[in-house]
């Protein structure tokens, strides 16, 4: 895939997507701040087709 580089975050986002997780889900860290489960990750649709 020369047209679009794939990051580890994209791979993780794709795995979470396949497991049924909503990528907009946020978790709370120990200090109480919301954290995205995959900040900046995008599902790799090319491998799912």
ABEGO torsion letter per residue (X at the ends): XAABBBBAAAAAAAAAAAAGBBAABBBBBAAGBBBBABBGBBBBAAAAX
